């Protein structure tokens, strides 16, 4: 009994540490409905390029330049469109932050639409940025910051570093219209980033313990509804208290993520493998070609003919079968695969085969 009394505080401390390690701030695991970014896009011209702009075959760049000149009283007919290599047609992108107000500056990204070689040294003309509803929410203008460079020689040789046809303008757009994202009255809706019944229950319990019963309720495993104050000042204080609230997340099913393009394999720590036997081997086929000639004997009046000999060599590595016991952990999986000499691509095949055999206790995701 005395030994149990001595061990019990240690167990409680360990459980407390595990609980603290599993808790996260509420606003890190939920999205507030209405608080979101909004994408803006525009079409504009970058001028001042040192001959690295769009060529003459890019008609829309010349037409855009002609339309801009007409706004300043310069009249040109369609038959004599300006042919300037110092201009490039570009797409302009920006993100309007939530609760942004008119007069604030945001960053913009500029990308070439034509065959411009580089945007280095260019300046973006005044460009309206529109939302999905077609309304203008910001105006962009300024000098580009381009991280890439391209150099060409007279003989056609060239060197390209990074991407010279894209750049940014820090603070290059001024917001002209605001978007009221957050609903200022009524209920507050929270959406879990990772839907989970236990996480939803823990959020509701934590909010009701802080603000009182029936303040929060869960509509499903992802959507939570909270009764928030209608007064703007009290609502801000309420949101600040929610921001400091920590909640324990429910357990998520482990995953194995494959990136088929780069050969990257990511295995979460909770992945377990049931008892299974794995054999890995590779088959190598080598084909070599040898060219020669058939030379006739002297005075035989024969002809010299070309000969081509092909040899095929098949090599198969010895594949040892390895047995993984029940509940094999991530460390054991990695060590076993490394001992087999498998590449990341072959590791994908092994784990996919284990999943098809029902021996992999995880979700397989291919990106």
C-alpha positions in Angstrom: 0.0 0.0 0.0 2.8 2.4 0.9 4.6 1.5 -2.5 1.3 2.3 -4.3 1.1 5.7 -2.5 4.6 6.5 -3.6 4.0 5.5 -7.2 0.6 7.2 -7.6 2.0 10.8 -7.6 4.6 9.8 -10.3 1.8 8.4 -12.5 -0.3 11.5 -12.0 2.6 13.7 -13.0 3.3 11.6 -16.1 -0.4 11.7 -17.1 -0.4 15.4 -16.6 2.6 15.9 -18.8 1.1 13.8 -21.5 -2.2 15.8 -21.3 -0.2 19.1 -21.5 1.8 17.8 -24.5 -1.5 16.9 -26.3 -3.2 20.2 -25.7 -3.1 23.0 -28.3 -4.5 26.6 -28.5 -8.1 26.6 -29.7 -7.4 28.9 -32.7 -4.6 26.6 -33.9 -7.1 23.7 -34.5 -10.1 25.6 -35.8 -11.0 28.1 -38.5 -13.4 30.9 -37.7 -16.1 31.0 -40.3 -16.0 34.4 -42.0 -12.3 35.1 -41.1 -10.6 34.2 -44.3 -8.3 35.5 -47.0 -9.6 36.6 -50.4 -7.7 36.2 -53.6 -7.3 39.1 -56.0 -6.1 39.1 -59.6 -5.3 41.6 -62.2 -3.8 42.2 -65.7 -1.2 44.8 -66.2 2.0 46.0 -67.9 5.6 46.0 -66.7 7.5 48.8 -68.4 11.2 49.9 -68.4 12.6 46.6 -69.3 16.1 46.7 -71.0 14.9 45.0 -74.2 13.9 41.8 -72.4 10.1 42.3 -72.7 7.5 40.6 -75.0 8.3 40.3 -78.7 6.2 41.5 -81.6 4.3 38.3 -81.9 2.6 38.8 -78.5 -0.3 40.9 -79.9 -2.1 41.4 -76.6 0.9 43.2 -75.0 1.0 45.7 -77.9 -2.8 46.2 -77.7 -2.7 46.8 -74.0 0.0 49.4 -74.5 -2.1 51.0 -77.2 -5.1 51.1 -74.9 -3.1 52.7 -72.1 -1.7 55.4 -74.5 -5.3 56.2 -75.6 -6.2 57.1 -72.0 -3.4 59.8 -72.1 -4.6 61.2 -75.4 -2.2 59.4 -77.7 -4.1 58.1 -80.7 -2.7 55.2 -82.7 -4.5 53.1 -85.3 -4.6 49.3 -85.0 -2.3 48.9 -88.1 0.5 50.7 -86.3 0.6 49.0 -82.9 3.7 49.9 -80.9 6.4 47.2 -81.1 8.5 47.7 -78.0 10.6 45.1 -76.3 10.7 47.2 -73.1 7.1 46.2 -72.2 5.7 42.9 -70.9 2.2 41.8 -70.2 1.9 40.3 -66.7 -0.6 38.7 -64.4 -0.8 40.3 -60.9 -1.9 38.4 -57.8 -2.5 39.4 -54.2 -4.1 38.2 -51.1 -6.6 40.4 -49.2 -6.2 39.6 -45.5 -9.3 39.3 -43.3 -10.5 42.5 -41.7 -8.2 44.6 -43.9 -9.1 48.3 -44.2 -8.8 50.7 -47.1 -5.4 52.4 -47.2 -3.5 49.4 -46.0 -0.7 48.0 -48.2 -0.4 44.4 -49.2 2.3 42.5 -51.2 1.7 41.5 -54.9 3.2 38.8 -57.1 3.8 39.5 -60.8 4.2 36.8 -63.5 4.9 37.2 -67.2 2.1 36.1 -69.6 4.1 36.4 -72.9 7.6 35.5 -74.0 9.5 38.1 -72.0 13.0 36.9 -71.1 13.2 38.7 -67.8 11.3 41.2 -65.7 14.4 42.5 -63.9 14.5 46.2 -63.7 10.8 46.7 -64.7 8.1 48.7 -63.0 4.4 47.8 -62.9 2.0 50.3 -64.2 -1.1 51.1 -62.1 -3.2 47.9 -62.2 -6.6 47.3 -60.6 -6.9 44.0 -58.7 -10.4 42.4 -58.7 -12.1 39.8 -56.6 -14.2 36.9 -57.7 -17.2 39.2 -57.8 -15.5 41.5 -60.4 -15.2 44.5 -58.1 -11.9 46.3 -57.6 -10.5 45.9 -54.1 -6.9 47.2 -54.5 -4.6 49.1 -56.9 -1.1 47.9 -57.5 1.9 49.8 -58.8 5.7 49.9 -58.2 9.1 48.6 -59.0 9.6 44.8 -59.1 12.0 42.7 -57.0 13.1 39.8 -59.2 15.1 37.0 -57.7 16.2 35.4 -61.0 18.5 36.5 -63.7 19.1 35.3 -67.3 22.2 36.1 -69.4 22.6 35.2 -73.1 25.6 35.2 -75.5 25.8 36.0 -79.2 26.2 32.4 -80.1 22.9 31.4 -78.4 24.3 30.2 -75.1 22.5 31.3 -72.0 22.5 30.9 -68.3 19.4 31.2 -66.1 19.3 31.4 -62.4 16.0 30.9 -60.6 13.0 32.4 -62.4 13.6 35.8 -64.0 10.0 36.1 -65.3 8.3 36.4 -61.9 8.8 38.9 -59.1 7.1 40.6 -56.2 6.4 44.2 -55.0 6.5 44.3 -51.2 3.6 46.5 -50.1 2.9 47.3 -53.8 -0.9 47.4 -53.6 -3.2 49.8 -51.7 -6.5 48.4 -50.5 -9.4 50.5 -51.8 -12.4 48.4 -50.6 -12.8 46.4 -47.4 -14.5 43.1 -46.9 -16.4 42.5 -43.7 -15.7 38.8 -43.2 -16.5 38.1 -39.6 -20.2 38.2 -38.7 -20.5 41.0 -36.1 -23.6 39.6 -34.5 -25.2 36.3 -33.9 -23.5 33.0 -33.3 -19.8 32.3 -33.9 -19.1 29.3 -36.1 -15.8 27.3 -35.7 -14.7 24.7 -38.1 -12.2 22.1 -37.1 -9.2 21.8 -39.4 -9.0 18.1 -38.7 -12.6 16.8 -38.1 -12.7 14.6 -35.0 -15.6 13.7 -32.6 -13.4 13.7 -29.5 -11.8 17.1 -30.4 -15.3 18.6 -31.0 -16.5 17.3 -27.7 -13.4 18.7 -25.9 -13.8 22.1 -27.5 -17.5 22.3 -26.4 -16.6 21.1 -22.9 -13.7 23.7 -22.5 -15.8 26.6 -23.8 -18.8 25.8 -21.6 -16.5 25.4 -18.5 -15.1 28.9 -19.2 -18.2 30.8 -20.2 -21.1 28.7 -18.7 -23.3 25.9 -19.9 -25.0 25.8 -23.3 -22.7 28.5 -24.7 -21.1 26.1 -27.2 -22.6 23.2 -29.0 -21.4 20.8 -31.7 -23.5 20.4 -34.8 -21.3 17.6 -36.1 -17.7 16.4 -35.8 -16.4 19.4 -37.7 -18.8 22.4 -37.1 -19.1 24.1 -33.6 -21.5 26.9 -32.8 -20.8 29.3 -30.0 -23.1 32.0 -28.7 -21.0 35.2 -28.7 -21.8 38.7 -27.4 -23.3 41.1 -29.9 -21.5 44.2 -28.6 -18.3 44.8 -30.6 -16.2 45.5 -27.6 -17.5 42.5 -25.6 -17.2 40.3 -28.7 -13.5 41.3 -29.1 -12.9 40.4 -25.4 -14.7 37.1 -25.9 -12.5 36.3 -28.9 -9.4 37.1 -26.9 -10.4 34.7 -24.2 -11.1 32.0 -26.8 -7.6 32.6 -28.2 -6.0 31.8 -24.8 -8.1 28.6 -24.4 -6.2 25.3 -24.8 -7.9 22.1 -25.9 -6.8 18.5 -26.1 -7.0 17.1 -29.6 -8.5 13.7 -30.3 -6.3 11.0 -31.7 -5.9 10.9 -35.5 -5.4 7.8 -37.6 -1.7 7.5 -38.6 -0.7 8.1 -42.2 1.9 7.2 -44.7 2.3 9.9 -47.3 4.0 9.3 -50.6 5.1 12.0 -53.1 5.4 10.1 -56.4 7.1 13.0 -58.1 10.0 13.5 -55.7 10.2 10.0 -54.2 9.6 11.4 -50.7 8.1 9.1 -48.0 6.8 10.4 -44.7 5.6 8.0 -42.0 3.9 9.2 -38.9 5.1 7.9 -35.5 1.9 6.0 -34.7 2.2 3.7 -37.7 2.2 0.0 -36.8 2.6 -3.1 -38.9 0.8 -6.4 -38.2 2.7 -9.7 -38.5 3.9 -10.1 -42.1 6.7 -11.5 -44.1 8.5 -9.2 -46.6 10.8 -10.2 -49.4 12.6 -7.6 -51.6 14.7 -8.1 -54.6 15.5 -6.5 -57.9 16.0 -7.8 -61.4 18.7 -6.1 -63.6 18.8 -6.6 -67.3 21.9 -5.3 -69.1 22.0 -5.2 -73.0 25.4 -4.4 -74.6 25.9 -3.7 -78.3 29.3 -4.4 -80.1 29.9 -3.3 -83.7 32.5 -4.9 -85.9 33.2 -5.8 -89.5 33.7 -9.0 -91.6 36.9 -8.7 -93.5 37.3 -11.2 -96.5 40.5 -13.0 -97.2 43.0 -11.5 -99.6 42.3 -12.0 -103.4 38.9 -13.7 -102.5 36.9 -11.0 -104.2 34.7 -10.8 -101.1 33.0 -7.8 -99.6 33.5 -6.2 -96.2 30.3 -6.4 -94.3 29.4 -4.7 -90.9 28.6 -6.9 -88.0 26.7 -6.1 -84.8 26.7 -8.4 -81.8 24.3 -8.1 -78.9 24.7 -9.6 -75.5 22.0 -9.8 -72.8 22.9 -10.3 -69.2 20.3 -10.9 -66.5 21.2 -10.4 -62.8 18.8 -11.0 -60.0 19.7 -10.1 -56.4 19.2 -12.6 -53.7 16.1 -11.6 -51.8 15.9 -12.6 -48.1 12.5 -12.8 -46.5 12.1 -10.8 -43.3 9.3 -11.4 -40.8 7.9 -8.4 -38.9 6.2 -9.3 -35.6 2.8 -7.9 -34.5 2.8 -4.2 -33.6 6.1 -3.4 -35.3 7.0 0.3 -34.7 8.2 3.0 -37.0 11.9 2.6 -36.0 11.8 -1.1 -36.7 10.2 -0.5 -40.1 12.9 2.0 -41.1 15.7 -0.2 -39.9 14.3 -3.3 -41.7 13.8 -1.4 -45.0 17.3 0.1 -44.8 18.8 -3.4 -44.2 17.1 -4.6 -47.4 18.8 -1.7 -49.3 15.6 -0.3 -50.6 15.4 3.1 -52.3 12.5 5.5 -51.4 10.7 4.3 -54.6 11.1 0.7 -53.5 10.0 1.6 -50.0 6.7 3.0 -51.5 6.1 -0.4 -53.2 6.8 -2.3 -50.0 4.4 -0.2 -47.9 1.7 -0.2 -50.6 2.0 -4.0 -50.8 1.7 -4.2 -47.0 -1.4 -2.0 -47.2 -3.0 -4.2 -49.8 -2.2 -7.3 -47.7 -4.0 -5.6 -44.7 -0.9 -5.6 -42.6 -0.3 -1.8 -42.5 -2.3 0.0 -39.7 -2.3 3.4 -41.4 -3.9 5.4 -44.1 -1.9 5.6 -47.4 -2.0 9.0 -49.0 -0.3 9.6 -52.4 0.3 13.2 -53.4 
